[in-house]
Amino acid sequence: MDLSGWTKGVMWVNAHNLGRYWKIGAQQALFVPGCWLWKSENVIEVLELENAGTATIPGGTQPIWKK
């Protein structure tokens, strides 16, 4: 999951903690293990601590590497 547009917080998928992120930190993307995903709907929960605006969560199949 690409975290551009997000500032600081924690993310869960289907009650599994993916980890925390921070725009100035080393974490640029969070990756979801396939075994954590359900065949039906998946639940994404985000605790955003700094940004009060609206951001999207785009998914992808390729790694996201920014230098």
PDB file of N, CA, C and O in Angstrom:
ATOM      1  N   MET A   1       0.836  -1.178   0.000  1.00  0.00           N
ATOM      2  CA  MET A   1       0.000   0.000   0.000  1.00  0.00           C
ATOM      3  C   MET A   1       0.876   1.235   0.000  1.00  0.00           C
ATOM      4  O   MET A   1       1.727   1.407   0.873  1.00  0.00           O
ATOM      5  N   ASP A   2       0.671   2.067  -0.952  1.00  0.00           N
ATOM      6  CA  ASP A   2       1.428   3.312  -1.077  1.00  0.00           C
ATOM      7  C   ASP A   2       0.958   4.286  -0.005  1.00  0.00           C
ATOM      8  O   ASP A   2      -0.242   4.521   0.139  1.00  0.00           O
ATOM      9  N   LEU A   3       1.885   4.847   0.738  1.00  0.00           N
ATOM     10  CA  LEU A   3       1.540   5.738   1.852  1.00  0.00           C
ATOM     11  C   LEU A   3       1.734   7.207   1.526  1.00  0.00           C
ATOM     12  O   LEU A   3       1.711   8.039   2.433  1.00  0.00           O
ATOM     13  N   SER A   4       1.925   7.554   0.255  1.00  0.00           N
ATOM     14  CA  SER A   4       2.064   8.965  -0.069  1.00  0.00           C
ATOM     15  C   SER A   4       0.739   9.670   0.213  1.00  0.00           C
ATOM     16  O   SER A   4      -0.324   9.145  -0.122  1.00  0.00           O
ATOM     17  N   GLY A   5       0.792  10.830   0.813  1.00  0.00           N
ATOM     18  CA  GLY A   5      -0.410  11.557   1.207  1.00  0.00           C
ATOM     19  C   GLY A   5      -0.793  11.311   2.664  1.00  0.00           C
ATOM     20  O   GLY A   5      -1.661  12.003   3.197  1.00  0.00           O
ATOM     21  N   TRP A   6      -0.165  10.344   3.307  1.00  0.00           N
ATOM     22  CA  TRP A   6      -0.416  10.061   4.719  1.00  0.00           C
ATOM     23  C   TRP A   6       0.755  10.619   5.526  1.00  0.00           C
ATOM     24  O   TRP A   6       1.864  10.736   5.006  1.00  0.00           O
ATOM     25  N   THR A   7       0.517  10.961   6.783  1.00  0.00           N
ATOM     26  CA  THR A   7       1.591  11.575   7.566  1.00  0.00           C
ATOM     27  C   THR A   7       2.147  10.662   8.655  1.00  0.00           C
ATOM     28  O   THR A   7       3.330  10.325   8.627  1.00  0.00           O
ATOM     29  N   LYS A   8       1.319  10.259   9.610  1.00  0.00           N
ATOM     30  CA  LYS A   8       1.814   9.481  10.740  1.00  0.00           C
ATOM     31  C   LYS A   8       0.673   8.669  11.318  1.00  0.00           C
ATOM     32  O   LYS A   8      -0.401   9.211  11.580  1.00  0.00           O
ATOM     33  N   GLY A   9       0.886   7.379  11.521  1.00  0.00           N
ATOM     34  CA  GLY A   9      -0.178   6.566  12.092  1.00  0.00           C
ATOM     35  C   GLY A   9       0.131   5.085  12.069  1.00  0.00           C
ATOM     36  O   GLY A   9       1.279   4.666  11.924  1.00  0.00           O
ATOM     37  N   VAL A  10      -0.944   4.293  12.218  1.00  0.00           N
ATOM     38  CA  VAL A  10      -0.853   2.837  12.277  1.00  0.00           C
ATOM     39  C   VAL A  10      -1.938   2.265  11.371  1.00  0.00           C
ATOM     40  O   VAL A  10      -3.004   2.864  11.227  1.00  0.00           O
ATOM     41  N   MET A  11      -1.673   1.098  10.751  1.00  0.00           N
ATOM     42  CA  MET A  11      -2.641   0.499   9.842  1.00  0.00           C
ATOM     43  C   MET A  11      -2.822  -0.980  10.161  1.00  0.00           C
ATOM     44  O   MET A  11      -1.866  -1.692  10.469  1.00  0.00           O
ATOM     45  N   TRP A  12      -4.090  -1.428  10.078  1.00  0.00           N
ATOM     46  CA  TRP A  12      -4.451  -2.827  10.271  1.00  0.00           C
ATOM     47  C   TRP A  12      -5.224  -3.323   9.055  1.00  0.00           C
ATOM     48  O   TRP A  12      -5.945  -2.552   8.422  1.00  0.00           O
ATOM     49  N   VAL A  13      -5.078  -4.604   8.723  1.00  0.00           N
ATOM     50  CA  VAL A  13      -5.897  -5.264   7.711  1.00  0.00           C
ATOM     51  C   VAL A  13      -6.452  -6.533   8.340  1.00  0.00           C
ATOM     52  O   VAL A  13      -5.702  -7.409   8.770  1.00  0.00           O
ATOM     53  N   ASN A  14      -7.774  -6.618   8.387  1.00  0.00           N
ATOM     54  CA  ASN A  14      -8.466  -7.777   8.966  1.00  0.00           C
ATOM     55  C   ASN A  14      -7.937  -8.102  10.367  1.00  0.00           C
ATOM     56  O   ASN A  14      -7.665  -9.259  10.686  1.00  0.00           O
ATOM     57  N   ALA A  15      -7.798  -7.073  11.187  1.00  0.00           N
ATOM     58  CA  ALA A  15      -7.361  -7.158  12.594  1.00  0.00           C
ATOM     59  C   ALA A  15      -5.888  -7.534  12.756  1.00  0.00           C
ATOM     60  O   ALA A  15      -5.451  -7.794  13.877  1.00  0.00           O
ATOM     61  N   HIS A  16      -5.111  -7.572  11.672  1.00  0.00           N
ATOM     62  CA  HIS A  16      -3.669  -7.811  11.751  1.00  0.00           C
ATOM     63  C   HIS A  16      -2.950  -6.470  11.634  1.00  0.00           C
ATOM     64  O   HIS A  16      -3.215  -5.701  10.710  1.00  0.00           O
ATOM     65  N   ASN A  17      -2.051  -6.191  12.556  1.00  0.00           N
ATOM     66  CA  ASN A  17      -1.311  -4.939  12.544  1.00  0.00           C
ATOM     67  C   ASN A  17      -0.237  -4.995  11.454  1.00  0.00           C
ATOM     68  O   ASN A  17       0.701  -5.788  11.526  1.00  0.00           O
ATOM     69  N   LEU A  18      -0.397  -4.130  10.437  1.00  0.00           N
ATOM     70  CA  LEU A  18       0.604  -4.054   9.368  1.00  0.00           C
ATOM     71  C   LEU A  18       1.830  -3.285   9.812  1.00  0.00           C
ATOM     72  O   LEU A  18       2.941  -3.560   9.358  1.00  0.00           O
ATOM     73  N   GLY A  19       1.635  -2.333  10.690  1.00  0.00           N
ATOM     74  CA  GLY A  19       2.752  -1.545  11.166  1.00  0.00           C
ATOM     75  C   GLY A  19       2.414  -0.073  11.222  1.00  0.00           C
ATOM     76  O   GLY A  19       1.290   0.344  10.943  1.00  0.00           O
ATOM     77  N   ARG A  20       3.408   0.693  11.587  1.00  0.00           N
ATOM     78  CA  ARG A  20       3.223   2.141  11.681  1.00  0.00           C
ATOM     79  C   ARG A  20       3.970   2.808  10.545  1.00  0.00           C
ATOM     80  O   ARG A  20       4.866   2.221   9.938  1.00  0.00           O
ATOM     81  N   TYR A  21       3.597   4.017  10.273  1.00  0.00           N
ATOM     82  CA  TYR A  21       4.225   4.776   9.196  1.00  0.00           C
ATOM     83  C   TYR A  21       4.397   6.211   9.636  1.00  0.00           C
ATOM     84  O   TYR A  21       3.685   6.694  10.517  1.00  0.00           O
ATOM     85  N   TRP A  22       5.352   6.893   9.012  1.00  0.00           N
ATOM     86  CA  TRP A  22       5.615   8.292   9.290  1.00  0.00           C
ATOM     87  C   TRP A  22       6.257   8.876   8.055  1.00  0.00           C
ATOM     88  O   TRP A  22       7.196   8.290   7.516  1.00  0.00           O
ATOM     89  N   LYS A  23       5.779  10.017   7.589  1.00  0.00           N
ATOM     90  CA  LYS A  23       6.253  10.574   6.321  1.00  0.00           C
ATOM     91  C   LYS A  23       7.737  10.916   6.339  1.00  0.00           C
ATOM     92  O   LYS A  23       8.355  10.951   5.275  1.00  0.00           O
ATOM     93  N   ILE A  24       8.337  11.170   7.502  1.00  0.00           N
ATOM     94  CA  ILE A  24       9.766  11.470   7.551  1.00  0.00           C
ATOM     95  C   ILE A  24      10.603  10.239   7.873  1.00  0.00           C
ATOM     96  O   ILE A  24      11.832  10.306   7.880  1.00  0.00           O
ATOM     97  N   GLY A  25       9.949   9.129   8.135  1.00  0.00           N
ATOM     98  CA  GLY A  25      10.676   7.918   8.493  1.00  0.00           C
ATOM     99  C   GLY A  25      11.060   7.090   7.286  1.00  0.00           C
ATOM    100  O   GLY A  25      10.842   7.483   6.140  1.00  0.00           O
ATOM    101  N   ALA A  26      11.623   5.960   7.563  1.00  0.00           N
ATOM    102  CA  ALA A  26      12.086   5.076   6.495  1.00  0.00           C
ATOM    103  C   ALA A  26      10.947   4.294   5.842  1.00  0.00           C
ATOM    104  O   ALA A  26      11.107   3.801   4.725  1.00  0.00           O
ATOM    105  N   GLN A  27       9.803   4.170   6.514  1.00  0.00           N
ATOM    106  CA  GLN A  27       8.690   3.378   5.991  1.00  0.00           C
ATOM    107  C   GLN A  27       7.986   4.116   4.862  1.00  0.00           C
ATOM    108  O   GLN A  27       7.386   5.165   5.094  1.00  0.00           O
ATOM    109  N   GLN A  28       8.050   3.587   3.639  1.00  0.00           N
ATOM    110  CA  GLN A  28       7.420   4.201   2.472  1.00  0.00           C
ATOM    111  C   GLN A  28       6.222   3.410   1.990  1.00  0.00           C
ATOM    112  O   GLN A  28       5.393   3.934   1.246  1.00  0.00           O
ATOM    113  N   ALA A  29       6.116   2.161   2.401  1.00  0.00           N
ATOM    114  CA  ALA A  29       5.005   1.312   1.981  1.00  0.00           C
ATOM    115  C   ALA A  29       4.785   0.236   3.045  1.00  0.00           C
ATOM    116  O   ALA A  29       5.705  -0.134   3.774  1.00  0.00           O
ATOM    117  N   LEU A  30       3.564  -0.249   3.116  1.00  0.00           N
ATOM    118  CA  LEU A  30       3.237  -1.377   3.978  1.00  0.00           C
ATOM    119  C   LEU A  30       2.797  -2.523   3.078  1.00  0.00           C
ATOM    120  O   LEU A  30       2.047  -2.314   2.125  1.00  0.00           O
ATOM    121  N   PHE A  31       3.255  -3.718   3.374  1.00  0.00           N
ATOM    122  CA  PHE A  31       2.953  -4.879   2.550  1.00  0.00           C
ATOM    123  C   PHE A  31       2.072  -5.846   3.329  1.00  0.00           C
ATOM    124  O   PHE A  31       2.304  -6.088   4.513  1.00  0.00           O
ATOM    125  N   VAL A  32       1.068  -6.395   2.666  1.00  0.00           N
ATOM    126  CA  VAL A  32       0.111  -7.298   3.288  1.00  0.00           C
ATOM    127  C   VAL A  32       0.425  -8.723   2.854  1.00  0.00           C
ATOM    128  O   VAL A  32       0.408  -9.013   1.658  1.00  0.00           O
ATOM    129  N   PRO A  33       0.711  -9.620   3.797  1.00  0.00           N
ATOM    130  CA  PRO A  33       0.886 -11.024   3.423  1.00  0.00           C
ATOM    131  C   PRO A  33      -0.426 -11.591   2.875  1.00  0.00           C
ATOM    132  O   PRO A  33      -1.496 -11.322   3.422  1.00  0.00           O
ATOM    133  N   GLY A  34      -0.347 -12.356   1.819  1.00  0.00           N
ATOM    134  CA  GLY A  34      -1.542 -12.895   1.181  1.00  0.00           C
ATOM    135  C   GLY A  34      -2.396 -13.749   2.107  1.00  0.00           C
ATOM    136  O   GLY A  34      -3.616 -13.801   1.945  1.00  0.00           O
ATOM    137  N   CYS A  35      -1.778 -14.415   3.070  1.00  0.00           N
ATOM    138  CA  CYS A  35      -2.539 -15.274   3.983  1.00  0.00           C
ATOM    139  C   CYS A  35      -3.417 -14.462   4.938  1.00  0.00           C
ATOM    140  O   CYS A  35      -4.297 -15.032   5.581  1.00  0.00           O
ATOM    141  N   TRP A  36      -3.204 -13.157   5.048  1.00  0.00           N
ATOM    142  CA  TRP A  36      -4.043 -12.298   5.891  1.00  0.00           C
ATOM    143  C   TRP A  36      -5.293 -11.821   5.180  1.00  0.00           C
ATOM    144  O   TRP A  36      -6.194 -11.280   5.819  1.00  0.00           O
ATOM    145  N   LEU A  37      -5.367 -12.010   3.868  1.00  0.00           N
ATOM    146  CA  LEU A  37      -6.504 -11.514   3.095  1.00  0.00           C
ATOM    147  C   LEU A  37      -7.601 -12.561   3.012  1.00  0.00           C
ATOM    148  O   LEU A  37      -7.329 -13.760   2.943  1.00  0.00           O
ATOM    149  N   TRP A  38      -8.854 -12.091   3.018  1.00  0.00           N
ATOM    150  CA  TRP A  38     -10.009 -12.954   2.888  1.00  0.00           C
ATOM    151  C   TRP A  38     -10.469 -12.971   1.443  1.00  0.00           C
ATOM    152  O   TRP A  38     -10.209 -12.029   0.695  1.00  0.00           O
ATOM    153  N   LYS A  39     -11.151 -14.038   1.047  1.00  0.00           N
ATOM    154  CA  LYS A  39     -11.660 -14.124  -0.323  1.00  0.00           C
ATOM    155  C   LYS A  39     -12.822 -13.165  -0.541  1.00  0.00           C
ATOM    156  O   LYS A  39     -13.066 -12.733  -1.667  1.00  0.00           O
ATOM    157  N   SER A  40     -13.539 -12.829   0.527  1.00  0.00           N
ATOM    158  CA  SER A  40     -14.629 -11.854   0.414  1.00  0.00           C
ATOM    159  C   SER A  40     -14.079 -10.459   0.696  1.00  0.00           C
ATOM    160  O   SER A  40     -12.969 -10.143   0.267  1.00  0.00           O
ATOM    161  N   GLU A  41     -14.800  -9.650   1.381  1.00  0.00           N
ATOM    162  CA  GLU A  41     -14.362  -8.279   1.680  1.00  0.00           C
ATOM    163  C   GLU A  41     -13.264  -8.269   2.733  1.00  0.00           C
ATOM    164  O   GLU A  41     -13.267  -9.079   3.660  1.00  0.00           O
ATOM    165  N   ASN A  42     -12.324  -7.339   2.579  1.00  0.00           N
ATOM    166  CA  ASN A  42     -11.252  -7.138   3.542  1.00  0.00           C
ATOM    167  C   ASN A  42     -11.464  -5.802   4.240  1.00  0.00           C
ATOM    168  O   ASN A  42     -11.962  -4.851   3.637  1.00  0.00           O
ATOM    169  N   VAL A  43     -11.085  -5.735   5.512  1.00  0.00           N
ATOM    170  CA  VAL A  43     -11.271  -4.533   6.318  1.00  0.00           C
ATOM    171  C   VAL A  43      -9.925  -3.861   6.524  1.00  0.00           C
ATOM    172  O   VAL A  43      -8.989  -4.469   7.043  1.00  0.00           O
ATOM    173  N   ILE A  44      -9.833  -2.590   6.109  1.00  0.00           N
ATOM    174  CA  ILE A  44      -8.632  -1.798   6.323  1.00  0.00           C
ATOM    175  C   ILE A  44      -8.954  -0.732   7.357  1.00  0.00           C
ATOM    176  O   ILE A  44      -9.875   0.062   7.169  1.00  0.00           O
ATOM    177  N   GLU A  45      -8.198  -0.712   8.449  1.00  0.00           N
ATOM    178  CA  GLU A  45      -8.388   0.291   9.500  1.00  0.00           C
ATOM    179  C   GLU A  45      -7.121   1.136   9.589  1.00  0.00           C
ATOM    180  O   GLU A  45      -6.010   0.607   9.620  1.00  0.00           O
ATOM    181  N   VAL A  46      -7.300   2.449   9.631  1.00  0.00           N
ATOM    182  CA  VAL A  46      -6.177   3.373   9.677  1.00  0.00           C
ATOM    183  C   VAL A  46      -6.370   4.322  10.846  1.00  0.00           C
ATOM    184  O   VAL A  46      -7.429   4.934  10.989  1.00  0.00           O
ATOM    185  N   LEU A  47      -5.356   4.444  11.675  1.00  0.00           N
ATOM    186  CA  LEU A  47      -5.331   5.449  12.727  1.00  0.00           C
ATOM    187  C   LEU A  47      -4.341   6.515  12.284  1.00  0.00           C
ATOM    188  O   LEU A  47      -3.136   6.377  12.494  1.00  0.00           O
ATOM    189  N   GLU A  48      -4.846   7.571  11.675  1.00  0.00           N
ATOM    190  CA  GLU A  48      -4.019   8.686  11.192  1.00  0.00           C
ATOM    191  C   GLU A  48      -3.933   9.705  12.324  1.00  0.00           C
ATOM    192  O   GLU A  48      -4.961  10.193  12.794  1.00  0.00           O
ATOM    193  N   LEU A  49      -2.730  10.029  12.763  1.00  0.00           N
ATOM    194  CA  LEU A  49      -2.545  10.872  13.946  1.00  0.00           C
ATOM    195  C   LEU A  49      -2.361  12.353  13.653  1.00  0.00           C
ATOM    196  O   LEU A  49      -2.544  13.173  14.554  1.00  0.00           O
ATOM    197  N   GLU A  50      -2.006  12.727  12.431  1.00  0.00           N
ATOM    198  CA  GLU A  50      -1.706  14.131  12.174  1.00  0.00           C
ATOM    199  C   GLU A  50      -2.549  14.772  11.088  1.00  0.00           C
ATOM    200  O   GLU A  50      -2.888  15.949  11.210  1.00  0.00           O
ATOM    201  N   ASN A  51      -2.898  14.063  10.048  1.00  0.00           N
ATOM    202  CA  ASN A  51      -3.586  14.639   8.907  1.00  0.00           C
ATOM    203  C   ASN A  51      -5.096  14.540   9.102  1.00  0.00           C
ATOM    204  O   ASN A  51      -5.636  13.440   9.214  1.00  0.00           O
ATOM    205  N   ALA A  52      -5.777  15.676   9.141  1.00  0.00           N
ATOM    206  CA  ALA A  52      -7.229  15.679   9.314  1.00  0.00           C
ATOM    207  C   ALA A  52      -7.958  15.664   7.980  1.00  0.00           C
ATOM    208  O   ALA A  52      -9.188  15.631   7.955  1.00  0.00           O
ATOM    209  N   GLY A  53      -7.227  15.687   6.870  1.00  0.00           N
ATOM    210  CA  GLY A  53      -7.831  15.708   5.540  1.00  0.00           C
ATOM    211  C   GLY A  53      -8.245  14.318   5.083  1.00  0.00           C
ATOM    212  O   GLY A  53      -8.318  13.381   5.878  1.00  0.00           O
ATOM    213  N   THR A  54      -8.512  14.205   3.807  1.00  0.00           N
ATOM    214  CA  THR A  54      -8.919  12.944   3.218  1.00  0.00           C
ATOM    215  C   THR A  54      -7.791  12.388   2.368  1.00  0.00           C
ATOM    216  O   THR A  54      -7.198  13.113   1.570  1.00  0.00           O
ATOM    217  N   ALA A  55      -7.494  11.116   2.531  1.00  0.00           N
ATOM    218  CA  ALA A  55      -6.477  10.451   1.726  1.00  0.00           C
ATOM    219  C   ALA A  55      -7.033   9.107   1.269  1.00  0.00           C
ATOM    220  O   ALA A  55      -7.925   8.551   1.910  1.00  0.00           O
ATOM    221  N   THR A  56      -6.515   8.594   0.179  1.00  0.00           N
ATOM    222  CA  THR A  56      -6.960   7.310  -0.331  1.00  0.00           C
ATOM    223  C   THR A  56      -5.907   6.244  -0.058  1.00  0.00           C
ATOM    224  O   THR A  56      -4.758   6.555   0.256  1.00  0.00           O
ATOM    225  N   ILE A  57      -6.307   5.000  -0.180  1.00  0.00           N
ATOM    226  CA  ILE A  57      -5.397   3.874  -0.002  1.00  0.00           C
ATOM    227  C   ILE A  57      -5.378   3.087  -1.299  1.00  0.00           C
ATOM    228  O   ILE A  57      -6.191   2.180  -1.480  1.00  0.00           O
ATOM    229  N   PRO A  58      -4.461   3.416  -2.210  1.00  0.00           N
ATOM    230  CA  PRO A  58      -4.384   2.652  -3.445  1.00  0.00           C
ATOM    231  C   PRO A  58      -3.677   1.321  -3.206  1.00  0.00           C
ATOM    232  O   PRO A  58      -2.702   1.261  -2.457  1.00  0.00           O
ATOM    233  N   GLY A  59      -4.151   0.281  -3.824  1.00  0.00           N
ATOM    234  CA  GLY A  59      -3.499  -1.019  -3.735  1.00  0.00           C
ATOM    235  C   GLY A  59      -2.618  -1.226  -4.949  1.00  0.00           C
ATOM    236  O   GLY A  59      -2.667  -0.445  -5.900  1.00  0.00           O
ATOM    237  N   GLY A  60      -1.826  -2.256  -4.921  1.00  0.00           N
ATOM    238  CA  GLY A  60      -0.968  -2.533  -6.061  1.00  0.00           C
ATOM    239  C   GLY A  60      -0.401  -3.931  -5.979  1.00  0.00           C
ATOM    240  O   GLY A  60      -0.491  -4.587  -4.942  1.00  0.00           O
ATOM    241  N   THR A  61       0.178  -4.381  -7.062  1.00  0.00           N
ATOM    242  CA  THR A  61       0.792  -5.706  -7.090  1.00  0.00           C
ATOM    243  C   THR A  61       2.306  -5.634  -7.209  1.00  0.00           C
ATOM    244  O   THR A  61       2.986  -6.650  -7.063  1.00  0.00           O
ATOM    245  N   GLN A  62       2.842  -4.452  -7.473  1.00  0.00           N
ATOM    246  CA  GLN A  62       4.276  -4.263  -7.610  1.00  0.00           C
ATOM    247  C   GLN A  62       4.827  -3.512  -6.403  1.00  0.00           C
ATOM    248  O   GLN A  62       4.153  -2.631  -5.871  1.00  0.00           O
ATOM    249  N   PRO A  63       6.047  -3.845  -5.957  1.00  0.00           N
ATOM    250  CA  PRO A  63       6.652  -3.089  -4.852  1.00  0.00           C
ATOM    251  C   PRO A  63       6.831  -1.623  -5.206  1.00  0.00           C
ATOM    252  O   PRO A  63       7.007  -1.265  -6.371  1.00  0.00           O
ATOM    253  N   ILE A  64       6.785  -0.798  -4.200  1.00  0.00           N
ATOM    254  CA  ILE A  64       6.949   0.639  -4.369  1.00  0.00           C
ATOM    255  C   ILE A  64       8.289   1.014  -3.738  1.00  0.00           C
ATOM    256  O   ILE A  64       8.453   0.925  -2.521  1.00  0.00           O
ATOM    257  N   TRP A  65       9.228   1.424  -4.553  1.00  0.00           N
ATOM    258  CA  TRP A  65      10.545   1.804  -4.056  1.00  0.00           C
ATOM    259  C   TRP A  65      10.841   3.224  -4.450  1.00  0.00           C
ATOM    260  O   TRP A  65      10.883   3.543  -5.639  1.00  0.00           O
ATOM    261  N   LYS A  66      11.047   4.082  -3.481  1.00  0.00           N
ATOM    262  CA  LYS A  66      11.400   5.478  -3.731  1.00  0.00           C
ATOM    263  C   LYS A  66      12.777   5.728  -3.152  1.00  0.00           C
ATOM    264  O   LYS A  66      13.079   5.308  -2.035  1.00  0.00           O
ATOM    265  N   LYS A  67      13.606   6.411  -3.916  1.00  0.00           N
ATOM    266  CA  LYS A  67      14.960   6.699  -3.427  1.00  0.00           C
ATOM    267  C   LYS A  67      15.061   8.117  -2.966  1.00  0.00           C
ATOM    268  O   LYS A  67      16.124   8.547  -2.519  1.00  0.00           O
TER     269      LYS A  67
END
